[in-house]
Amino acid sequence: MDSTATETISNNHFITDSSLQTIKFHIYLRYRNVFEQFSEVVRTHYPNMIIIGENYPISSWKIFLTRILFIIKILLFICILLDQNFFLFLNISTPKIYLWALENKIYACLIIFFLSNSFESYLITTGAFEISINDISLWSKFETGRLPSNNEFIQILQKFITN
């Protein structure tokens, strides 16, 4: 990286260089390497352009549901590990699966842990990769279903800059 291109990370933002135009990437965390590759392309071809990368926002209802699932998971762990049958307090017959969980605490907690974590991950995974310059959308993985190639990305930038 050259001395004029400084990259910092804070509060899920990745910022490089300074200029009049701003290119913004809304990304899913797993696309961090792609963001860095495209940032390098921008720095090479347009060194005065501001580059901002941030995590794509997750729906508030998904965040809320994920937190509820986390609380339920912890409560289930506590009830199972402390041998508590909360169904008796609710005057409901205890389901057989919960009786099995009370008898097989380690297996039950492992199953709850892995299933709940995979569902929580599913809820907060966006798979997003959005590119915009000055709030004008240039590429959306949601619309195309794929990431742009390096050549496509350069062509998109050139087309935007020349217009």
N, C-alpha and C positions, 0 to 999 in steps of 0.2 A: 504494500500500500504506500503511495507517495505521501510526502509530508503535508500536502494541502488537504488530503482526504483523511479526515479524522472521524472515526466511528465510535459512538458511545451507545451504551445500552442503559436505559432507565425507564422504569414503569412500563415495560413491554414496548418501548419505542426504540427504534434504531435510526439514528440521524447521521447524515454524511454531508459535508460541504455546505456551501451557501450560494444562493443566486436568486434571480427573479422568478423562475419557474420551479414548481415543486412537483415531483413525481411521488405518488403515494402508493404503497403496497399494503393491502389488507390481506393478511396471510393466516393460515392455520399453522401452528407451531412446527409441524413436521416439514413444512416447506421453507424452513429457515435457510437451508443451503441454496435452494433455488433463488430466494431473495438475495442472498449474498452474491451469487453469480450474476444476476441481473443488475445488481448495484454496481458491480465492477464494470459491466458493459456500459452503464450510464456514465460512470466516472471516466471511462476511457474516451467515449464519444462526446459527452457533454459535461465536462468537468465543473461547470459553474451551476449545475442544476442541484437543487436540494433533494435529497432522497430520504423519505420517511417510510419506515416499515412498522406496522403495528398489528397486533392480533385482531382478527376479525371479531366483531362483537357477537356475543352469544345472547340469545333471547332471554329476557329476564325470567320468563316462566320456566325455562329449562334450568336456569341457575337455581331458582326456588325449588323445583322438583328434585334437583340433585341434592340440595341441602336436606330436604325432607327425607329422601332415601338414606342419606348418611346418618341422620338421627335415628331412623328406624333400624338401620343396621347395628348401630351401637347399642340401642335398647335391646335388640334381639341377642346380641353377644352377652350383655349383662344378665338378661333373664336366663339364657341357656347355661352360662357358666355358673350362675348362682343357684341353679336348679329351681327357678321360679316359674310357675305355671300361671301366667296372667289371665288365661282363659277362665280360670276358676273365679277370679275377681269380677269378671264380666258375666258370670252365670251362663257361659257358653260351653258346650261340650268341646273337649280338647281334640283338635285334629290329630290323626295318626302320625302325620309327618312331624308335628311338634313333639309328640311323645318319643318318636324316633330320635329327634334332635336332642332331647333331654338325656337319652340313653347313650348317644354317640356324639358327645360334645365337640370333640376335635374335628371330626368329619363334618359335622353340621356347620361349625364356625368357618371352616375352610370353604365349604360350598357357598355359604352366605357371602363370605368375603369376595370370592372370585366372581360370583354372579352379579352381586351388587356393583362391584368395581367395573365390570364390563358394561353394565347398563348405564352407570354414571358416565363412563367414558363415551359411550354412544351418544348420550344427551349433550355433552359439551363439545363434541367433535363437529367442526363446521366443514372441514375440507376446502375452505375458501382459499382462493388466490385471485385477488382483485387488483388491477393496476389502473391508476388514474393520474392525469396531469392537470393541476389546477382544478380539481374536482370534476374533470371530464373523464368519464369512464373509457378506458382503452381496451381492457381485457377483463373478462369475467369467467372464471372456471365454472361457475354455476350455469352460465349460458352456453358455453362451449363443451363442457364436460371434460376438459383437459387443460394442461398447462401449455403455454406457448413455447415453441422452440426458440433457441437463441436468435436464429435468423428471422423468425416471425417477430420477435420482440424488437429487434433492430429496425425492421421494416415499419412496424407500428410507430416507433419513436420518430423515424425519419418522416413518415407521412404526417404525423402531428406537427412536428417542428416546421415543416415546409408550408403548412396551411396557415 
